Amino acid sequence: MATLALPDERPVGPTGPAARTGMSPWQRWGLILLAPYALIFVIFVMYPVGYGLWLARHPASYEKLIEDPVFLRAVFNTLAFLLVAINVKMMVALVLSGFFVVARPWIKWLSLLFILPWAVPSIPTILSIRFMLNPEWGLINSLIFRFTGADGPNWLNDPYIALGIAMLVHIWKSLPFWTLILIAGRLAIPAEHYEAASVDGATSWQKFRFITWPSMRTLYLTCTILSMIFTMGDFNSVYLLTGGGPADLTHVLATLGIRYLRLDEVDMSMAAIVIALPAVLPLVYFMMKRLSK
């Protein structure tokens, strides 16, 4: 019986330049389009970070930094910011998120005013607050003198009052952003849960305890960690308001580097930034681990 021999069919590989380089035209175009972004990343991210680490490579810089009393005070102020300002800000944001989800027309208009501190630039707003706190011609002391006849205090001359005002400014400036995030989390909770709880006679506190908080716990923790990372790099709230004064007693780690730059101590400035990495990197790792679940 005669058989018909079929030709050996083998996949035809790429020919021409693609065969020599091992890449398809789409892959080559992908590399070409990614090259500008990679170049910008290397120039504006990798090089500054690497150069900063190189400047802070000497152990003597860290020994001198730790011996500086201003550094120890900056660490204390940074911890106070993280423990007080962030917790107050996030708890207030959680409460306000429950207020702004109420479907009423006047609340929508109020939300527009509420978001303004976060929407406007930091420099004019914080400098305006600094001018208002001026002990001689500031708005606050002028009102105190008009209604009481007494001179107002020098608000930014006391380090504890100045640091407290800086915390209030930080909370006032960033509170709308975190409130919006938590509002989005509340709106993602199905309304049927609350309707069923109302039928069962649950109070407002019970609804929050057994429905709202379990649904928003992960979001709240993630926002808190992100806020800690952002706050450690918050330069404007302290520097624009107090400049680190009086007597360098309100500096935080984010502003301490500028102080050393003004003293022409570049290695100390970079060391003040690098020494904060052991506190920032675990927060970033923990946040990414939470988000990956």
Backbone torsions as a table, in degrees:
resi	resn	phi	psi	omega
1	MET	NA	125.9	-177.4
2	ALA	-76.1	140.2	177.5
3	THR	-117.2	153.6	-179.6
4	LEU	-104.0	121.6	-179.8
5	ALA	-83.9	121.6	178.7
6	LEU	-86.5	145.6	178.6
7	PRO	-67.9	147.8	179.9
8	ASP	-72.4	112.3	-178.6
9	GLU	-94.4	116.5	177.8
10	ARG	-122.4	145.4	179.4
11	PRO	-62.4	133.9	-178.6
12	VAL	-83.9	120.7	-179.9
13	GLY	-78.3	169.9	179.0
14	PRO	-66.9	147.4	179.8
15	THR	-118.4	164.3	177.4
16	GLY	81.7	-149.9	-177.7
17	PRO	-61.6	-33.0	180.0
18	ALA	-63.6	-34.9	179.3
19	ALA	-69.5	-32.9	-179.2
20	ARG	-75.7	-37.6	-177.0
21	THR	-90.0	-18.5	-177.8
22	GLY	77.5	11.5	-179.9
23	MET	-123.3	146.6	175.7
24	SER	-82.1	165.1	176.8
25	PRO	-57.7	-36.7	178.3
26	TRP	-63.8	-39.3	178.7
27	GLN	-67.4	-39.3	177.9
28	ARG	-64.3	-43.3	177.6
29	TRP	-65.0	-35.1	175.9
30	GLY	-61.6	-43.4	177.6
31	LEU	-65.3	-37.6	179.7
32	ILE	-65.0	-41.7	-179.0
33	LEU	-73.2	-29.1	178.6
34	LEU	-80.0	-20.2	-175.2
35	ALA	-58.7	-44.1	179.4
36	PRO	-62.4	-39.7	179.2
37	TYR	-66.6	-40.1	177.7
38	ALA	-64.4	-38.5	178.8
39	LEU	-65.4	-43.4	177.6
40	ILE	-63.3	-40.1	179.1
41	PHE	-63.3	-41.5	-179.3
42	VAL	-67.7	-42.8	-174.6
43	ILE	-72.8	-45.0	-171.0
44	PHE	-99.1	-7.9	179.2
45	VAL	-122.3	-60.7	-174.3
46	MET	-65.1	-45.6	-178.2
47	TYR	-65.2	-48.2	177.9
48	PRO	-61.2	-40.9	179.7
49	VAL	-65.5	-45.7	179.1
50	GLY	-63.9	-39.4	179.3
51	TYR	-67.9	-37.6	177.0
52	GLY	-64.5	-42.6	177.3
53	LEU	-64.5	-34.6	178.5
54	TRP	-68.1	-38.5	178.2
55	LEU	-67.1	-30.8	-177.3
56	ALA	-97.2	26.9	-174.1
57	ARG	-83.5	-14.2	-173.8
58	HIS	-84.4	126.8	177.2
59	PRO	-61.7	-27.0	-179.9
60	ALA	-63.3	-30.3	179.2
61	SER	-64.5	-39.4	-179.6
62	TYR	-73.5	-35.2	175.9
63	GLU	-63.8	-43.6	178.2
64	LYS	-66.4	-35.5	179.9
65	LEU	-66.7	-44.2	-178.5
66	ILE	-67.0	-31.9	178.7
67	GLU	-75.7	-12.9	-179.9
68	ASP	-78.3	121.0	179.3
69	PRO	-63.9	-24.6	178.1
70	VAL	-66.6	-35.4	177.9
71	PHE	-65.0	-45.1	179.3
72	LEU	-62.0	-38.5	177.4
73	ARG	-67.1	-37.3	178.2
74	ALA	-65.4	-37.4	176.8
75	VAL	-64.0	-43.5	178.0
76	PHE	-61.5	-44.5	180.0
77	ASN	-64.9	-37.6	178.7
78	THR	-65.4	-43.3	177.5
79	LEU	-63.1	-38.3	177.3
80	ALA	-63.5	-41.0	176.6
81	PHE	-60.3	-45.7	-175.7
82	LEU	-67.7	-39.7	-175.7
83	LEU	-80.4	-39.3	-174.1
84	VAL	-92.8	-59.0	-171.7
85	ALA	-62.7	-42.8	-175.5
86	ILE	-69.3	-45.6	-178.5
87	ASN	-65.1	-41.9	177.2
88	VAL	-63.5	-43.9	-178.6
89	LYS	-62.3	-45.9	-176.6
90	MET	-71.2	-36.1	177.8
91	MET	-68.1	-40.6	176.7
92	VAL	-66.0	-39.0	177.7
93	ALA	-63.2	-38.0	177.9
94	LEU	-64.3	-41.4	178.9
95	VAL	-67.9	-45.5	-178.0
96	LEU	-67.7	-29.3	177.3
97	SER	-63.2	-34.7	175.4
98	GLY	-70.6	-27.5	178.5
99	PHE	-75.3	-42.5	-173.5
100	PHE	-80.4	-10.0	176.8
101	VAL	-82.5	-7.4	177.9
102	VAL	-69.2	129.3	-175.1
103	ALA	-83.2	85.1	174.9
104	ARG	-136.2	141.5	-175.9
105	PRO	-60.2	-42.2	-176.3
106	TRP	-68.5	-24.6	176.2
107	ILE	-70.7	-34.5	177.1
108	LYS	-63.6	-41.6	178.0
109	TRP	-68.6	-36.6	178.0
110	LEU	-66.2	-33.8	179.4
111	SER	-64.8	-30.8	176.6
112	LEU	-64.0	-41.5	177.2
113	LEU	-69.9	-34.8	-177.3
114	PHE	-66.3	-32.0	-175.4
115	ILE	-83.6	-10.1	-176.6
116	LEU	-59.1	-44.5	-179.7
117	PRO	-56.0	-35.6	178.8
118	TRP	-78.5	-29.7	-174.7
119	ALA	-78.4	-34.3	-176.3
120	VAL	-79.5	156.1	-179.4
121	PRO	-63.2	153.3	-175.6
122	SER	-73.3	-39.8	-172.0
123	ILE	-61.0	-53.7	-179.4
124	PRO	-66.0	-35.7	-177.6
125	THR	-69.5	-45.9	-177.8
126	ILE	-70.7	-37.7	176.0
127	LEU	-65.2	-33.8	176.1
128	SER	-63.5	-40.9	177.0
129	ILE	-64.8	-38.2	178.0
130	ARG	-63.5	-40.7	177.2
131	PHE	-66.0	-37.3	178.3
132	MET	-64.1	-28.4	-178.5
133	LEU	-91.1	5.1	178.6
134	ASN	-60.1	131.0	-174.5
135	PRO	-69.9	-19.6	-174.7
136	GLU	-97.8	-50.5	-175.5
137	TRP	-125.6	14.3	179.2
138	GLY	-69.4	155.2	-176.9
139	LEU	-62.6	-42.3	-175.6
140	ILE	-65.7	-47.4	179.2
141	ASN	-68.9	-30.0	176.0
142	SER	-65.6	-40.0	177.0
143	LEU	-68.0	-38.5	177.9
144	ILE	-62.5	-43.0	-179.9
145	PHE	-68.1	-36.9	-178.7
146	ARG	-67.3	-39.8	-174.6
147	PHE	-92.1	-23.4	-177.7
148	THR	-117.7	-19.3	-176.0
149	GLY	78.1	3.5	-179.9
150	ALA	-106.8	151.6	177.3
151	ASP	-75.9	137.7	178.0
152	GLY	-75.8	164.2	-178.6
153	PRO	-74.6	164.9	172.4
154	ASN	-87.0	92.0	-166.5
155	TRP	-58.4	-42.0	-173.4
156	LEU	-94.3	8.6	179.3
157	ASN	-90.6	-18.3	176.1
158	ASP	-96.3	124.8	-174.3
159	PRO	-63.1	-36.1	-178.0
160	TYR	-73.0	-41.1	176.4
161	ILE	-65.9	-41.8	-179.7
162	ALA	-63.0	-42.0	178.3
163	LEU	-66.9	-38.7	176.6
164	GLY	-63.0	-41.3	177.6
165	ILE	-65.6	-37.7	177.0
166	ALA	-62.4	-38.1	175.7
167	MET	-64.3	-43.0	178.7
168	LEU	-63.0	-40.2	177.9
169	VAL	-63.9	-42.5	177.7
170	HIS	-61.0	-44.6	179.1
171	ILE	-64.0	-46.3	-179.4
172	TRP	-61.0	-37.1	-175.4
173	LYS	-76.2	-38.7	-173.3
174	SER	-102.8	-7.4	-178.0
175	LEU	-59.5	-42.4	-179.7
176	PRO	-59.3	-36.9	-178.5
177	PHE	-62.9	-49.7	-178.0
178	TRP	-70.9	-29.1	175.0
179	THR	-64.8	-41.0	177.8
180	LEU	-62.7	-40.0	178.7
181	ILE	-62.2	-44.4	-179.1
182	LEU	-72.3	-29.0	173.6
183	ILE	-62.2	-43.4	177.7
184	ALA	-61.0	-37.9	177.2
185	GLY	-65.7	-39.9	177.9
186	ARG	-66.0	-40.2	-178.8
187	LEU	-68.2	-20.0	178.8
188	ALA	-79.4	-10.9	178.7
189	ILE	-79.0	127.2	-178.6
190	PRO	-59.9	135.4	-179.9
191	ALA	-66.7	-20.6	180.0
192	GLU	-63.2	-30.1	178.8
193	HIS	-62.6	-43.8	-179.1
194	TYR	-71.2	-35.5	178.1
195	GLU	-65.3	-41.8	178.0
196	ALA	-65.9	-37.8	178.5
197	ALA	-67.0	-36.4	178.1
198	SER	-66.2	-38.1	177.8
199	VAL	-63.4	-35.9	179.7
200	ASP	-79.7	-0.6	177.8
201	GLY	82.3	25.3	-179.3
202	ALA	-74.0	142.8	176.9
203	THR	-82.2	172.4	179.0
204	SER	-61.8	-40.3	178.8
205	TRP	-65.7	-39.9	178.5
206	GLN	-66.2	-37.1	175.9
207	LYS	-62.4	-42.3	179.3
208	PHE	-67.4	-41.5	-174.8
209	ARG	-69.7	-39.9	-172.5
210	PHE	-105.0	-11.0	180.0
211	ILE	-120.4	-57.9	-172.9
212	THR	-67.7	-53.2	-173.9
213	TRP	-65.4	-45.2	176.9
214	PRO	-59.9	-32.4	-179.7
215	SER	-76.5	-26.6	-174.7
216	MET	-108.8	3.3	-174.1
217	ARG	-62.1	-45.2	179.6
218	THR	-65.1	-42.5	178.4
219	LEU	-63.0	-42.1	-179.8
220	TYR	-63.0	-43.4	-179.9
221	LEU	-66.3	-41.0	178.2
222	THR	-63.2	-43.2	178.2
223	CYS	-64.2	-37.0	178.7
224	THR	-64.2	-43.3	179.5
225	ILE	-65.8	-44.2	177.4
226	LEU	-61.0	-40.5	179.2
227	SER	-64.7	-36.5	176.3
228	MET	-63.5	-41.5	178.8
229	ILE	-65.4	-44.9	179.6
230	PHE	-65.1	-38.5	-177.0
231	THR	-68.6	-35.2	177.9
232	MET	-64.3	-22.7	176.1
233	GLY	-105.0	11.9	-179.5
234	ASP	-75.1	106.7	-178.5
235	PHE	-93.3	-35.1	-169.7
236	ASN	-69.7	-42.7	-171.1
237	SER	-59.3	-36.5	-178.2
238	VAL	-92.4	-49.0	-171.0
239	TYR	-68.9	-41.1	-179.8
240	LEU	-72.8	-26.0	-177.2
241	LEU	-88.5	-49.1	-175.4
242	THR	-114.9	-18.2	-175.1
243	GLY	66.9	15.8	-176.7
244	GLY	90.0	-10.1	-178.2
245	GLY	-86.8	177.1	0.7
246	PRO	-78.3	143.5	176.0
247	ALA	56.3	37.4	177.6
248	ASP	59.5	30.8	-175.9
249	LEU	-97.6	-4.5	178.5
250	THR	-116.3	14.1	177.6
251	HIS	-66.2	146.5	167.2
252	VAL	-117.6	173.3	-176.8
253	LEU	-61.4	-29.2	-179.8
254	ALA	-70.0	-26.6	-179.3
255	THR	-103.0	-11.9	-176.7
256	LEU	-65.8	-35.2	178.8
257	GLY	-61.2	-36.2	178.0
258	ILE	-65.8	-37.0	178.3
259	ARG	-60.0	-44.2	-179.9
260	TYR	-71.0	-32.3	175.6
261	LEU	-64.6	-39.4	178.0
262	ARG	-67.0	-25.1	175.7
263	LEU	-90.0	7.6	179.1
264	ASP	61.2	38.7	176.0
265	GLU	-118.4	79.4	-173.4
266	VAL	-66.8	-39.9	-179.5
267	ASP	-63.9	-37.6	177.2
268	MET	-67.7	-36.3	178.9
269	SER	-63.7	-45.8	178.9
270	MET	-67.7	-35.9	178.5
271	ALA	-65.7	-35.9	178.4
272	ALA	-65.3	-29.6	178.5
273	ILE	-80.7	-44.1	-177.3
274	VAL	-66.0	-32.8	-176.1
275	ILE	-68.9	-15.5	177.0
276	ALA	-84.5	-11.7	-178.1
277	LEU	-61.4	-40.0	177.7
278	PRO	-60.2	-20.6	176.1
279	ALA	-89.1	-29.7	-176.0
280	VAL	-83.4	-43.8	-174.1
281	LEU	-61.6	-41.1	175.1
282	PRO	-61.9	-34.4	177.1
283	LEU	-65.2	-41.8	178.4
284	VAL	-64.5	-42.5	179.3
285	TYR	-63.1	-45.4	-178.8
286	PHE	-64.4	-38.8	179.5
287	MET	-65.7	-44.9	179.6
288	MET	-65.0	-34.8	178.2
289	LYS	-67.7	-38.1	177.5
290	ARG	-67.1	-39.8	-178.1
291	LEU	-71.9	-25.2	-178.6
292	SER	-79.2	-9.4	-179.3
293	LYS	-75.5	NA	NA
